[in-house]
Amino acid sequence: MTSPYPQYPDGYGQQPGQYPMGPPYGPPAYGPPPENYLVWAILTTVLCCMPLGIVAIVKSSQVNTLWFQGFHDEARKSAESAKKWAMWSAISVGILILLYIIFLVVMLVIAGVSLRELTP
């Protein structure tokens, strides 16, 4: 007995609604969007360097938007950029604190030397 449905080479169309290897259409599975680092961007904006943190917030807010619009490569680049800006915001505060400590030590050394010279 022959089937009333046309035969296709991959077995599609054997029966209506049954696809042995999945439907022949549909979006490709890209998986979940990449991490957007929004929490780190907000924390570094509040606790660290504000200008660099703001850039990190802008980049991290673009990740999901780009991902769901189908721009997957741009979303990954934006996620990496947000991570980079948040990291540099935190590093910049560490560098500024280190420079401040060095400045205080130098000033105390200079003040200590000048006090010894002034006392009889």
C-alpha positions in Angstrom: 0.0 0.0 0.0 1.3 3.4 -0.9 1.3 6.4 1.4 -1.0 9.3 0.4 1.7 11.7 1.5 4.7 12.5 -0.7 8.0 10.9 0.2 11.0 13.0 0.9 14.6 11.9 1.0 15.1 12.5 4.8 11.9 10.8 5.9 10.0 14.0 6.3 6.3 14.0 5.3 5.7 10.4 6.2 2.8 11.4 8.4 1.5 14.8 9.1 3.1 16.4 12.2 5.7 13.7 12.6 9.3 14.6 11.9 11.8 11.8 12.8 14.8 14.2 12.8 13.0 17.3 14.0 11.1 19.9 12.0 12.8 21.2 8.8 12.5 24.8 9.9 13.0 27.0 13.0 15.7 29.1 14.5 19.0 27.6 15.2 19.7 26.9 18.8 22.2 29.4 20.0 21.7 28.8 23.7 21.4 31.3 26.5 22.8 34.8 26.1 26.2 35.5 27.5 26.8 36.9 31.0 26.2 40.6 30.9 28.2 41.6 34.0 25.5 44.2 35.0 26.0 43.6 38.7 29.7 44.1 38.5 29.2 47.2 36.4 26.8 48.7 38.9 29.1 47.8 41.9 32.2 49.3 40.2 30.2 52.4 39.3 29.0 53.0 42.9 32.2 51.8 44.7 35.0 52.5 42.3 35.5 54.8 39.3 32.3 56.3 38.1 33.2 57.2 34.5 34.5 53.7 33.7 31.6 52.1 35.5 29.1 54.0 33.5 30.6 52.7 30.3 30.4 49.2 31.8 26.7 49.7 32.6 26.0 50.8 29.0 27.9 47.9 27.5 26.2 45.4 29.8 22.8 46.7 29.1 23.4 46.1 25.4 24.1 42.4 25.7 20.6 41.0 26.1 19.1 43.5 23.6 21.6 42.5 20.9 21.3 38.8 21.7 17.5 38.7 21.3 17.7 40.8 18.1 19.9 38.1 16.6 23.2 39.9 16.7 25.0 37.2 18.6 28.6 38.2 17.8 27.9 41.8 18.8 26.3 40.6 22.0 29.4 38.5 22.9 31.7 41.5 22.1 29.5 43.8 24.2 29.7 41.3 27.1 33.5 41.1 26.9 33.6 44.9 26.7 31.4 45.3 29.8 33.7 42.8 31.7 36.8 44.8 30.6 35.4 48.2 31.6 34.2 46.9 35.0 37.5 45.3 35.6 39.4 48.5 34.7 37.2 50.5 36.9 38.0 48.3 39.9 41.7 48.3 39.0 41.8 52.0 38.7 40.6 52.4 42.3 43.2 50.0 43.5 45.9 52.0 41.7 44.6 55.3 43.1 44.6 53.9 46.7 48.1 52.6 46.2 49.3 56.0 45.0 47.6 57.7 47.9 49.4 55.4 50.4 52.7 56.1 48.7 51.9 59.8 48.9 51.2 59.6 52.6 54.3 57.7 53.3 56.5 60.2 51.4 54.8 63.1 53.2 55.4 61.4 56.6 59.0 60.8 55.7 59.5 64.4 54.6 57.6 65.7 57.7 59.7 63.4 59.9 63.0 64.7 58.4 62.0 68.3 58.7 60.9 67.8 62.4 64.3 66.4 63.3 66.0 69.4 61.7 63.8 71.8 63.6 64.1 70.3 67.1 67.3 71.2 69.0 
